Amino acid sequence: TGGHYVVSRETGVLLDDAREAMADLLGCESPELVVFGQNMTSLTYACSRALARTWAPGSNIVLTRADHDANVSPWLQAAGERDVEVRWVDI
């Protein structure tokens, strides 16, 4: 999206409509709070990187043993890089 050709403009409208529908379904205050990405693994990795920048030594994160490895691994990696404690919930 963002191009000046027809397919790009149509794709932009489609994504805007989808974002508005998801915001409505999820009860978001704004469609701008809805993010689409390649897949959940990529999004989780990007999110963990962004949030890890705000962590200080002595902070901690909480993970569950029920989570899929694709959700756990990015957080473990980020915790190791930022020297934060990982706490586990046994579910």
N, C-alpha and C positions, 0 to 999 in steps of 0.2 A: 504494500500500500504506500501511498504518498507520491506515486507517479502521476503524470498528467494524462496518461492514456486511459481508455474506457475501462478495461479490465481492472486496473488499479483503483480507479474511483469506485467501481462497483464492489470490489472487495472491501474497500474501506467502509462503505455503507453497510455491507453485510456484517462486518466485525462490530461496527457501532451498534447495530440492531441486536446482535447476539450479546454484546456486553450489557446493553440495557435490559434485555430479557433475564440474564443471569443475575444482575443487580436486583431486579424485582423479585426473582425467585428466592434469593438469599437474604433479602431485606437490607441491602447495602444502602448507605446514604447517597452514594453517587456511583454511576457506571464506571468512573475512572478508578474505582477500587477493585474492579474485576480485571484479572490478568489472565491472558491466554499464552501458552507457550508450547514448545515442541512436545513435551511429555512431562509427567509428574517427577521423574527422576531429575531431569534438567532443571525444572523449576525449584525443586527442593534444594538442589546443590546451589543454585544462584541465591536463593533465599538465605541459606545457611551462611554463605559468604558475606552477604550484606549485613545480616544481623551480627555475625561474629566481629565485625569491625567496631561494634558498640560495647563488646564485652571487655571487662577488666580482669586481671588476675584475682582470683578469689570468688569470681562469679560461678554460677553453676547452671546446668541445663538438665531437664528431666526428659527421659525417654522411657518408653514401655517395652517390655519384652515381647509384646504382641505385634510390634511394628515390623513391617517388611524391611529387609536389609537395604533396599533402595532409599528408604526414609531414614534409617539409622546411620548408615555409613557417612553421609555428608555431615551430620551433626557430630559424630565421633571425630572426624577429620578436623572440623572447625574447632572443636574443644581442645584437641591436641595442639593445634597451632596457636591457640590463644591462652593455653594453660588454665583452662577452666575445668571444674569438677563435673563429671557426668553422674547423675543420680538416676537410678533405675526403679521403675514401678513394675512389680511382678503382677501382670494381668494374665 
